[in-house]
Amino acid sequence: MIKVRTFTTPIKIFATQRELQELDDHVTKLLNEESAAKVYSVSDTTTAGENGETIGLIRTVAYEVDDD
């Protein structure tokens, strides 16, 4: 079965590296918990504030798990 999950994280000035690492860790944890057989796609897109500044990140992951 193919599943798609979306994760979000805020992006704050001077904390981006830590926030991206936490997001990577969160996605990795989910894929391990779900026993993902394959990962088909990982896509990142940003969200913007009123003045066009980046304020967040949306990561979408498409992966396959074995049918039970």
Order of alpha helices (4+ residues) and beta strands (2+ residues): beta-alpha-beta-beta
